[in-house]
Amino acid sequence: MILRQFLYEPTACASYLFGCTTHGTLAVVDPHVELVQAYVDAAEARGDIVAVFETHVQADHVSGLPDLAAATGATAYLPAGAKVDFPHRTLEDGERVELGNTVVTAIATPGHAPAHHAFVVADRRRQTEEPWLVFTGDSLLVNDVGRPDLHAGGEDPRPLALQQHASIARLMELPDHVVVYPSHYGGSVCGRGLSGHPVSSIGFERRHNRALRHVAAADFADALLEDVPPVPPDQAAIVAANRAGAAVSR
């Protein structure tokens, strides 16, 4: 299995090319519009990008999903309820996508957004379908969790904060060894105390993530809604563009 991480420093976004090189079936998670050609170039000679996964509709940057799908013919996968206006395949909680020996399982993790998935990955070349890594999107971050207000639509974000608590509990059911690859790192407006280190593990976050100190759902939600940073510039335009599958000036 191949895995390549792409970091976009202006918005502290992380995206990933991964998949099965035996069968030449590759995928990208949470692509950034500025890196579309970089994904295509990285996939060259290793296989074809046949799938593009979006953990949720992004609010801080323009997604590269439409451009990447158009350039490669890949299938776009989004969580059920994402409410986008372009061709895609909806993934339900627990649904699997097989990329040769690489198996991707969707886990519904609403909270940062009402429709949000994490993607658990296993590699059959290791003679097991035990989880190896998880792309957590903006749900579980390194030393934080995703803020719940950006997708609240002007309503009280507390219900989403409570959903985030339940979603993090689901992710904490994964084994300690599972590697955590989030979609943001230190400098992103999608959290408050993100580490500058963009990779972690379930076990390390279980022990040291500041947001997970609050066990009770109410306490967790209270803490998550304190000192929320300003919303990203042009948030409404970015969300509208990502729902329509169209770029905005940037």
Backbone as CSV, one residue per row, in Angstrom:
resi,resn,N_x,N_y,N_z,CA_x,CA_y,CA_z,C_x,C_y,C_z
1,MET,0.834,-1.195,0.000,0.000,0.000,0.000,0.866,1.242,0.000
2,ILE,0.458,2.231,-0.775,1.156,3.503,-0.810,0.385,4.531,0.018
3,LEU,1.117,5.421,0.679,0.506,6.543,1.383,1.437,7.741,1.255
4,ARG,0.889,8.831,0.727,1.640,10.074,0.603,0.825,11.201,1.206
5,GLN,1.452,11.987,2.074,0.782,13.112,2.713,1.147,14.408,1.996
6,PHE,0.155,15.290,1.832,0.353,16.590,1.204,-0.080,17.661,2.211
7,LEU,0.833,18.560,2.538,0.542,19.634,3.478,0.479,20.967,2.736
8,TYR,-0.610,21.697,2.957,-0.791,23.007,2.327,-0.739,24.058,3.435
9,GLU,0.403,24.730,3.561,0.670,25.571,4.719,-0.236,26.794,4.850
10,PRO,-0.651,27.474,3.763,-1.464,28.688,3.958,-2.716,28.471,4.794
11,THR,-3.342,27.304,4.694,-4.529,27.014,5.499,-4.326,25.799,6.396
12,ALA,-3.089,25.344,6.526,-2.754,24.204,7.383,-3.641,23.002,7.100
13,CYS,-3.774,22.675,5.815,-4.587,21.544,5.384,-3.697,20.342,5.067
14,ALA,-4.167,19.163,5.425,-3.484,17.921,5.078,-4.408,17.069,4.215
15,SER,-3.855,16.511,3.148,-4.606,15.604,2.278,-3.696,14.429,1.948
16,TYR,-4.280,13.403,1.350,-3.551,12.136,1.255,-3.847,11.410,-0.046
17,LEU,-2.787,10.869,-0.647,-2.890,9.904,-1.737,-2.557,8.547,-1.148
18,PHE,-3.408,7.554,-1.380,-3.151,6.224,-0.832,-3.809,5.184,-1.730
19,GLY,-3.490,3.933,-1.485,-4.157,2.871,-2.218,-3.266,1.683,-2.486
20,CYS,-3.757,0.817,-3.341,-3.116,-0.468,-3.632,-2.280,-0.363,-4.901
21,THR,-0.970,-0.490,-4.769,-0.108,-0.430,-5.951,-0.080,-1.759,-6.689
22,THR,-0.441,-2.854,-6.024,-0.503,-4.152,-6.710,-1.526,-4.107,-7.831
23,HIS,-2.673,-3.523,-7.554,-3.745,-3.409,-8.540,-3.797,-2.029,-9.201
24,GLY,-2.957,-1.114,-8.737,-2.921,0.224,-9.323,-4.180,1.023,-9.077
25,THR,-4.827,0.786,-7.925,-6.067,1.487,-7.588,-5.803,2.428,-6.418
26,LEU,-5.788,3.715,-6.718,-5.411,4.734,-5.742,-6.575,5.658,-5.441
27,ALA,-6.453,6.399,-4.342,-7.498,7.334,-3.934,-6.856,8.546,-3.278
28,VAL,-7.630,9.626,-3.185,-7.195,10.837,-2.491,-8.267,11.203,-1.471
29,VAL,-7.823,11.632,-0.288,-8.720,12.068,0.773,-8.594,13.579,0.963
30,ASP,-9.728,14.262,0.973,-9.821,15.698,1.220,-8.852,16.519,0.358
31,PRO,-8.935,16.378,-0.966,-8.009,17.103,-1.840,-8.200,18.617,-1.781
32,HIS,-7.099,19.326,-1.883,-7.098,20.795,-1.918,-7.019,21.241,-3.363
33,VAL,-7.761,22.296,-3.717,-7.828,22.737,-5.110,-6.460,23.125,-5.658
34,GLU,-5.554,23.587,-4.795,-4.243,24.024,-5.256,-3.287,22.855,-5.516
35,LEU,-3.679,21.645,-5.147,-2.759,20.508,-5.220,-3.206,19.425,-6.192
36,VAL,-4.208,19.715,-7.004,-4.765,18.688,-7.890,-3.687,18.074,-8.781
37,GLN,-2.873,18.893,-9.414,-1.835,18.356,-10.292,-0.790,17.576,-9.508
38,ALA,-0.540,17.982,-8.273,0.427,17.267,-7.443,-0.037,15.841,-7.162
39,TYR,-1.335,15.654,-6.930,-1.848,14.294,-6.721,-1.691,13.462,-7.988
40,VAL,-2.029,14.055,-9.111,-1.930,13.346,-10.385,-0.486,12.944,-10.654
41,ASP,0.436,13.869,-10.413,1.856,13.581,-10.651,2.362,12.486,-9.715
42,ALA,1.933,12.532,-8.449,2.396,11.537,-7.478,1.863,10.143,-7.792
43,ALA,0.684,10.091,-8.409,0.081,8.800,-8.751,0.708,8.183,-9.997
44,GLU,1.331,9.009,-10.825,1.890,8.517,-12.085,2.891,7.398,-11.828
45,ALA,2.795,6.345,-12.603,3.654,5.163,-12.520,3.348,4.278,-11.322
46,ARG,2.393,4.697,-10.480,2.008,3.865,-9.338,0.606,3.287,-9.512
47,GLY,-0.198,3.956,-10.331,-1.555,3.479,-10.533,-2.461,4.602,-10.983
48,ASP,-3.761,4.352,-10.917,-4.764,5.323,-11.331,-5.563,5.783,-10.114
49,ILE,-5.845,7.071,-10.057,-6.724,7.591,-9.016,-8.151,7.256,-9.418
50,VAL,-8.758,6.317,-8.697,-10.098,5.838,-9.045,-11.155,6.300,-8.049
51,ALA,-10.736,6.894,-6.938,-11.676,7.340,-5.916,-11.158,8.621,-5.273
52,VAL,-12.091,9.503,-4.949,-11.768,10.712,-4.199,-12.748,10.788,-3.037
53,PHE,-12.213,10.776,-1.816,-13.039,10.795,-0.615,-13.015,12.190,0.012
54,GLU,-14.188,12.689,0.346,-14.288,13.940,1.094,-14.895,13.584,2.445
55,THR,-14.195,13.936,3.523,-14.728,13.620,4.850,-15.970,14.448,5.163
56,HIS,-16.062,15.661,4.579,-17.204,16.544,4.805,-17.085,17.717,3.839
57,VAL,-18.114,18.520,3.756,-18.052,19.742,2.952,-17.159,20.730,3.687
58,GLN,-16.081,21.140,3.037,-15.088,21.991,3.692,-15.588,23.434,3.834
59,ALA,-15.148,24.092,4.921,-15.574,25.472,5.167,-14.413,26.461,5.172
60,ASP,-13.173,25.951,5.126,-12.027,26.859,5.245,-11.201,26.953,3.963
61,HIS,-11.484,26.078,2.983,-10.729,26.106,1.731,-11.558,25.468,0.622
62,VAL,-11.208,25.794,-0.599,-11.913,25.228,-1.742,-11.413,23.813,-1.986
63,SER,-12.336,22.889,-2.115,-11.992,21.495,-2.341,-11.487,21.273,-3.764
64,GLY,-10.541,20.349,-3.898,-10.064,19.955,-5.216,-10.808,18.761,-5.780
65,LEU,-11.847,18.292,-5.072,-12.546,17.088,-5.508,-13.104,17.199,-6.925
66,PRO,-13.858,18.254,-7.281,-14.413,18.297,-8.641,-13.342,18.284,-9.728
67,ASP,-12.285,19.074,-9.547,-11.220,19.128,-10.548,-10.481,17.793,-10.647
68,LEU,-10.241,17.156,-9.505,-9.512,15.897,-9.516,-10.355,14.782,-10.140
69,ALA,-11.640,14.750,-9.814,-12.521,13.748,-10.411,-12.614,13.948,-11.918
70,ALA,-12.676,15.206,-12.358,-12.752,15.480,-13.790,-11.462,15.094,-14.502
71,ALA,-10.330,15.309,-13.839,-9.039,15.021,-14.461,-8.752,13.530,-14.546
72,THR,-9.310,12.743,-13.647,-8.947,11.328,-13.558,-10.095,10.369,-13.861
73,GLY,-11.319,10.880,-13.845,-12.472,9.997,-13.989,-12.811,9.245,-12.721
74,ALA,-12.229,9.654,-11.599,-12.452,8.971,-10.332,-13.875,9.189,-9.829
75,THR,-14.346,8.239,-9.029,-15.638,8.372,-8.359,-15.480,9.242,-7.124
76,ALA,-16.395,10.192,-6.951,-16.396,11.050,-5.774,-17.260,10.408,-4.695
77,TYR,-16.726,10.297,-3.494,-17.442,9.708,-2.361,-17.602,10.750,-1.267
78,LEU,-18.848,10.942,-0.814,-19.128,11.864,0.282,-20.070,11.210,1.278
79,PRO,-20.085,11.709,2.534,-20.988,11.131,3.532,-22.447,11.350,3.160
80,ALA,-23.287,10.417,3.563,-24.724,10.603,3.406,-25.147,11.883,4.112
81,GLY,-25.971,12.681,3.443,-26.442,13.925,4.025,-25.554,15.116,3.765
82,ALA,-24.539,14.966,2.919,-23.620,16.075,2.667,-24.254,17.214,1.870
83,LYS,-25.327,16.944,1.149,-26.091,17.980,0.448,-25.234,18.746,-0.556
84,VAL,-24.646,18.010,-1.484,-23.890,18.647,-2.558,-24.653,18.494,-3.871
85,ASP,-24.326,19.369,-4.820,-25.081,19.440,-6.072,-24.256,18.997,-7.270
86,PHE,-23.463,17.944,-7.111,-22.687,17.426,-8.230,-22.669,15.904,-8.123
87,PRO,-22.356,15.214,-9.199,-22.399,13.745,-9.172,-21.430,13.175,-8.145
88,HIS,-21.926,12.254,-7.359,-21.088,11.601,-6.361,-21.789,10.336,-5.895
89,ARG,-21.050,9.512,-5.171,-21.636,8.345,-4.533,-21.703,8.606,-3.039
90,THR,-22.871,8.382,-2.474,-23.077,8.568,-1.042,-22.593,7.347,-0.274
91,LEU,-21.887,7.590,0.805,-21.443,6.508,1.684,-22.204,6.566,2.997
92,GLU,-22.757,5.425,3.379,-23.434,5.306,4.662,-22.442,4.850,5.728
93,ASP,-22.827,5.015,6.970,-22.017,4.550,8.083,-21.751,3.052,7.948
94,GLY,-20.483,2.669,8.013,-20.102,1.263,7.938,-19.894,0.729,6.532
95,GLU,-20.181,1.536,5.520,-20.019,1.065,4.139,-18.549,0.986,3.781
96,ARG,-18.220,-0.018,2.932,-16.832,-0.264,2.548,-16.610,0.031,1.074
97,VAL,-15.395,0.492,0.775,-14.940,0.658,-0.602,-13.633,-0.112,-0.720
98,GLU,-13.549,-1.015,-1.689,-12.349,-1.820,-1.872,-11.527,-1.267,-3.025
99,LEU,-10.279,-0.973,-2.739,-9.313,-0.504,-3.730,-8.236,-1.571,-3.845
100,GLY,-8.530,-2.642,-4.556,-7.603,-3.757,-4.595,-7.429,-4.338,-3.207
101,ASN,-6.192,-4.375,-2.711,-5.910,-4.896,-1.376,-6.168,-3.881,-0.267
102,THR,-6.477,-2.660,-0.634,-6.741,-1.609,0.340,-8.246,-1.499,0.572
103,VAL,-8.664,-1.621,1.825,-10.085,-1.613,2.173,-10.386,-0.383,3.023
104,VAL,-11.353,0.403,2.575,-11.735,1.642,3.250,-13.129,1.466,3.841
105,THR,-13.270,1.753,5.129,-14.567,1.661,5.801,-14.951,3.024,6.349
106,ALA,-16.153,3.485,5.994,-16.644,4.777,6.460,-17.199,4.654,7.874
107,ILE,-16.847,5.598,8.725,-17.411,5.697,10.068,-18.049,7.072,10.201
108,ALA,-19.335,7.122,10.470,-20.012,8.409,10.640,-19.509,9.085,11.908
109,THR,-18.977,10.305,11.741,-18.429,11.058,12.879,-18.935,12.503,12.829
110,PRO,-20.255,12.712,12.893,-20.781,14.072,12.853,-20.371,14.868,14.084
111,GLY,-20.365,16.175,13.945,-20.015,17.043,15.060,-19.358,18.306,14.553
112,HIS,-18.209,18.163,13.899,-17.628,19.317,13.221,-18.579,19.785,12.131
113,ALA,-19.167,18.843,11.429,-20.211,19.091,10.441,-21.305,18.056,10.648
114,PRO,-22.564,18.379,10.271,-23.639,17.398,10.449,-23.407,16.112,9.676
115,ALA,-22.802,16.227,8.499,-22.439,15.045,7.707,-20.925,14.974,7.639
116,HIS,-20.348,14.042,8.356,-18.893,13.924,8.446,-18.545,12.452,8.614
117,HIS,-17.562,11.991,7.856,-17.081,10.613,7.994,-15.590,10.620,8.299
118,ALA,-15.171,9.628,9.071,-13.766,9.220,9.115,-13.658,7.969,8.247
119,PHE,-12.451,7.707,7.738,-12.244,6.556,6.866,-11.151,5.669,7.445
120,VAL,-11.549,4.485,7.878,-10.619,3.515,8.436,-10.069,2.659,7.298
121,VAL,-8.757,2.433,7.299,-8.096,1.742,6.193,-7.390,0.490,6.700
122,ALA,-7.580,-0.600,5.963,-6.867,-1.853,6.217,-6.144,-2.266,4.942
123,ASP,-5.108,-3.075,5.098,-4.298,-3.530,3.962,-4.260,-5.051,3.958
124,ARG,-4.914,-5.665,2.982,-4.962,-7.131,2.915,-3.598,-7.754,2.643
125,ARG,-2.661,-6.966,2.124,-1.312,-7.518,1.897,-0.679,-7.939,3.220
126,ARG,-1.177,-7.419,4.313,-0.661,-7.789,5.633,-1.402,-8.995,6.209
127,GLN,-2.173,-9.660,5.346,-2.886,-10.876,5.726,-3.915,-10.628,6.825
128,THR,-4.493,-9.433,6.845,-5.495,-9.107,7.851,-6.318,-7.934,7.352
129,GLU,-7.514,-7.795,7.896,-8.305,-6.590,7.661,-8.413,-5.774,8.941
130,GLU,-7.468,-6.000,9.842,-7.398,-5.182,11.058,-7.079,-3.741,10.666
131,PRO,-7.713,-2.748,11.291,-7.435,-1.345,10.948,-5.961,-1.007,11.132
132,TRP,-5.423,-0.303,10.148,-4.035,0.130,10.199,-3.967,1.634,10.456
133,LEU,-4.820,2.379,9.794,-4.807,3.825,9.917,-6.219,4.362,9.727
134,VAL,-6.412,5.623,10.126,-7.714,6.258,9.967,-7.520,7.708,9.536
135,PHE,-8.231,8.093,8.478,-8.297,9.484,8.067,-9.463,10.114,8.820
136,THR,-9.155,11.019,9.736,-10.178,11.514,10.652,-10.812,12.824,10.226
137,GLY,-10.365,13.400,9.111,-10.957,14.659,8.662,-10.794,15.740,9.705
138,ASP,-11.897,16.436,10.018,-11.875,17.500,11.028,-12.540,17.040,12.322
139,SER,-12.656,15.740,12.505,-13.253,15.219,13.732,-12.175,15.132,14.811
140,LEU,-11.371,14.099,14.799,-10.246,13.982,15.723,-9.018,14.611,15.086
141,LEU,-8.457,15.614,15.755,-7.240,16.279,15.307,-6.120,15.941,16.292
142,VAL,-4.916,16.329,15.981,-3.806,16.065,16.896,-3.823,17.121,17.995
143,ASN,-4.145,16.694,19.211,-4.262,17.528,20.404,-5.534,18.373,20.436
144,ASP,-6.512,18.055,19.607,-7.760,18.809,19.626,-8.828,18.014,18.878
145,VAL,-10.020,18.580,18.806,-11.085,18.058,17.951,-11.633,19.235,17.156
146,GLY,-12.334,18.947,16.072,-12.847,20.009,15.215,-13.937,20.828,15.885
147,ARG,-13.894,22.117,15.677,-14.889,23.027,16.254,-16.265,22.754,15.640
148,PRO,-17.357,22.932,16.383,-18.681,22.571,15.883,-19.500,23.724,15.323
149,ASP,-18.979,24.931,15.322,-19.811,26.084,14.959,-19.810,26.419,13.475
150,LEU,-18.808,25.965,12.719,-18.673,26.408,11.330,-19.820,25.930,10.446
151,HIS,-20.416,24.811,10.796,-21.497,24.251,9.982,-22.832,24.282,10.718
152,ALA,-22.945,25.133,11.720,-24.178,25.194,12.508,-25.262,26.023,11.831
153,GLY,-24.916,26.722,10.749,-25.906,27.499,10.012,-26.531,28.620,10.811
154,GLY,-25.767,29.189,11.734,-26.287,30.281,12.540,-27.108,29.825,13.736
155,GLU,-27.333,28.529,13.868,-28.063,27.986,15.008,-27.098,27.688,16.154
156,ASP,-27.661,27.328,17.284,-26.869,26.958,18.444,-25.984,25.760,18.091
157,PRO,-24.665,25.873,18.214,-23.781,24.753,17.851,-23.691,23.665,18.912
158,ARG,-24.361,23.844,20.052,-24.216,22.854,21.123,-24.661,21.451,20.703
159,PRO,-25.767,21.290,19.960,-26.108,19.925,19.522,-24.995,19.265,18.712
160,LEU,-24.307,20.042,17.876,-23.185,19.477,17.123,-22.015,19.149,18.055
161,ALA,-21.811,19.984,19.071,-20.747,19.704,20.040,-21.014,18.385,20.766
162,LEU,-22.266,18.114,21.081,-22.616,16.853,21.734,-22.445,15.676,20.772
163,GLN,-22.791,15.891,19.496,-22.531,14.848,18.501,-21.039,14.574,18.366
164,GLN,-20.242,15.636,18.444,-18.790,15.468,18.352,-18.283,14.574,19.485
165,HIS,-18.858,14.741,20.663,-18.464,13.893,21.792,-18.721,12.423,21.483
166,ALA,-19.893,12.118,20.941,-20.227,10.733,20.605,-19.339,10.201,19.485
167,SER,-19.010,11.058,18.536,-18.166,10.625,17.421,-16.750,10.321,17.877
168,ILE,-16.213,11.156,18.749,-14.875,10.894,19.269,-14.864,9.586,20.067
169,ALA,-15.952,9.321,20.780,-16.042,8.064,21.516,-15.989,6.876,20.558
170,ARG,-16.608,6.999,19.395,-16.536,5.918,18.400,-15.105,5.709,17.923
171,LEU,-14.411,6.806,17.657,-13.032,6.687,17.188,-12.135,6.095,18.270
172,MET,-12.439,6.387,19.522,-11.636,5.850,20.617,-11.848,4.346,20.811
173,GLU,-12.818,3.770,20.100,-12.987,2.319,20.123,-11.949,1.608,19.250
174,LEU,-11.270,2.364,18.387,-10.221,1.776,17.550,-9.019,1.400,18.415
175,PRO,-8.222,0.409,17.993,-7.042,0.022,18.774,-6.020,1.155,18.875
176,ASP,-5.242,1.131,19.927,-4.251,2.176,20.173,-3.267,2.345,19.018
177,HIS,-2.929,1.238,18.333,-1.884,1.316,17.317,-2.331,2.018,16.037
178,VAL,-3.623,2.236,15.858,-4.117,2.817,14.605,-3.570,4.229,14.442
179,VAL,-2.966,4.491,13.282,-2.348,5.790,13.007,-3.431,6.792,12.613
180,VAL,-3.348,7.988,13.174,-4.329,9.043,12.934,-3.767,10.051,11.937
181,TYR,-4.475,10.201,10.822,-4.124,11.192,9.810,-5.283,12.176,9.671
182,PRO,-5.197,13.335,10.326,-6.275,14.325,10.246,-6.134,15.194,9.002
183,SER,-7.117,16.046,8.775,-7.095,16.917,7.595,-6.623,18.328,7.913
184,HIS,-6.199,18.563,9.161,-5.630,19.864,9.527,-4.566,19.667,10.591
185,TYR,-3.694,20.656,10.718,-2.658,20.648,11.743,-2.499,22.068,12.257
186,GLY,-1.504,22.317,13.110,-1.345,23.608,13.755,-1.357,24.776,12.782
187,GLY,-2.172,25.787,13.077,-2.344,26.942,12.203,-3.713,26.987,11.551
188,SER,-4.444,25.881,11.615,-5.786,25.828,11.036,-6.789,26.513,11.954
189,VAL,-7.807,27.121,11.341,-8.887,27.736,12.113,-9.960,26.715,12.492
190,CYS,-9.777,25.459,12.111,-10.787,24.436,12.391,-10.677,23.878,13.801
191,GLY,-9.677,24.312,14.557,-9.519,23.912,15.946,-8.822,25.019,16.700
192,ARG,-8.512,24.776,17.967,-7.924,25.837,18.796,-6.522,25.526,19.284
193,GLY,-6.234,24.265,19.522,-4.936,23.917,20.092,-4.242,22.820,19.329
194,LEU,-4.364,22.847,18.005,-3.795,21.780,17.191,-2.276,21.751,17.284
195,SER,-1.732,20.559,17.281,-0.289,20.388,17.236,0.221,20.688,15.834
196,GLY,1.458,21.157,15.765,2.101,21.342,14.474,2.538,20.041,13.848
197,HIS,2.517,18.967,14.632,2.850,17.630,14.125,1.586,17.045,13.510
198,PRO,1.579,16.709,12.224,0.330,16.365,11.558,-0.076,14.901,11.619
199,VAL,0.599,14.083,12.408,0.292,12.654,12.494,0.323,12.229,13.956
200,SER,-0.563,11.296,14.329,-0.562,10.788,15.695,-1.065,9.346,15.676
201,SER,-1.545,8.878,16.805,-2.136,7.549,16.906,-3.327,7.632,17.850
202,ILE,-4.204,6.648,17.744,-5.357,6.617,18.638,-4.890,6.557,20.093
203,GLY,-3.900,5.722,20.369,-3.428,5.582,21.739,-2.846,6.867,22.298
204,PHE,-2.064,7.572,21.501,-1.451,8.813,21.987,-2.516,9.870,22.236
205,GLU,-3.483,9.977,21.307,-4.545,10.967,21.496,-5.425,10.595,22.682
206,ARG,-5.653,9.325,22.890,-6.451,8.888,24.034,-5.817,9.379,25.340
207,ARG,-4.486,9.362,25.377,-3.778,9.727,26.609,-3.510,11.226,26.730
208,HIS,-3.338,11.923,25.601,-2.794,13.273,25.696,-3.607,14.373,25.012
209,ASN,-4.652,14.057,24.286,-5.423,15.082,23.596,-6.149,15.964,24.615
210,ARG,-5.905,17.266,24.544,-6.469,18.205,25.521,-7.990,18.187,25.532
211,ALA,-8.609,18.001,24.372,-10.067,18.039,24.285,-10.720,16.804,24.884
212,LEU,-9.942,15.732,25.040,-10.503,14.478,25.548,-10.407,14.359,27.067
213,ARG,-9.968,15.435,27.713,-9.899,15.411,29.167,-11.289,15.412,29.799
214,HIS,-12.269,15.906,29.055,-13.627,16.020,29.571,-14.414,14.779,29.165
215,VAL,-14.689,13.920,30.121,-15.328,12.643,29.832,-16.825,12.811,29.621
216,ALA,-17.478,13.575,30.458,-18.924,13.770,30.350,-19.249,14.607,29.117
217,ALA,-20.334,14.242,28.427,-20.702,14.925,27.189,-20.941,16.412,27.412
218,ALA,-21.621,16.761,28.490,-21.931,18.167,28.747,-20.651,18.970,28.989
219,ASP,-19.732,18.416,29.771,-18.469,19.103,30.041,-17.648,19.244,28.763
220,PHE,-17.631,18.192,27.965,-16.926,18.223,26.681,-17.478,19.342,25.798
221,ALA,-18.809,19.428,25.690,-19.435,20.451,24.857,-19.153,21.850,25.391
222,ASP,-19.223,22.015,26.697,-18.937,23.325,27.284,-17.533,23.783,26.929
223,ALA,-16.567,22.896,27.088,-15.173,23.248,26.803,-14.958,23.517,25.316
224,LEU,-15.644,22.756,24.467,-15.459,22.898,23.031,-15.987,24.233,22.521
225,LEU,-16.957,24.799,23.226,-17.579,26.053,22.790,-16.959,27.282,23.445
226,GLU,-15.898,27.088,24.222,-15.183,28.211,24.822,-14.102,28.723,23.882
227,ASP,-13.932,30.033,23.842,-12.832,30.662,23.099,-12.763,30.182,21.651
228,VAL,-13.911,30.138,20.991,-13.946,29.715,19.592,-13.330,30.807,18.722
229,PRO,-12.384,30.477,17.850,-11.735,31.501,17.021,-12.683,32.051,15.960
230,PRO,-12.311,33.152,15.323,-13.146,33.716,14.262,-13.334,32.726,13.119
231,VAL,-14.430,32.901,12.377,-14.682,32.024,11.232,-13.693,32.356,10.122
232,PRO,-13.425,31.412,9.230,-12.496,31.667,8.126,-13.019,32.773,7.211
233,PRO,-12.138,33.555,6.600,-12.572,34.547,5.624,-13.307,33.873,4.463
234,ASP,-14.366,34.528,3.984,-15.127,34.019,2.833,-15.724,32.647,3.088
235,GLN,-16.049,32.352,4.338,-16.575,31.026,4.656,-17.821,30.694,3.843
236,ALA,-18.770,31.618,3.770,-20.031,31.340,3.066,-19.779,31.028,1.598
237,ALA,-18.880,31.791,0.972,-18.576,31.565,-0.441,-17.862,30.233,-0.641
238,ILE,-16.988,29.886,0.282,-16.260,28.615,0.182,-17.218,27.439,0.308
239,VAL,-18.101,27.481,1.298,-19.053,26.394,1.492,-19.970,26.277,0.274
240,ALA,-20.444,27.416,-0.235,-21.326,27.391,-1.410,-20.611,26.782,-2.613
241,ALA,-19.361,27.148,-2.814,-18.589,26.600,-3.930,-18.385,25.098,-3.773
242,ASN,-18.106,24.657,-2.555,-17.870,23.234,-2.333,-19.152,22.414,-2.437
243,ARG,-20.275,23.010,-2.117,-21.542,22.297,-2.305,-21.900,22.209,-3.788
244,ALA,-21.553,23.251,-4.534,-21.877,23.271,-5.973,-20.865,22.511,-6.803
245,GLY,-19.679,22.264,-6.241,-18.623,21.628,-7.027,-17.972,22.593,-7.989
246,ALA,-17.899,23.859,-7.595,-17.324,24.892,-8.443,-16.302,25.684,-7.652
247,ALA,-15.288,26.195,-8.334,-14.255,26.989,-7.676,-14.725,28.427,-7.489
248,VAL,-14.104,29.121,-6.525,-14.300,30.552,-6.367,-12.955,31.213,-6.545
249,SER,-12.948,32.528,-6.734,-11.675,33.220,-6.907,-10.878,33.064,-5.623
250,ARG,-9.599,32.865,-5.758,-8.742,32.601,-4.608,-7.368,33.202,-4.828
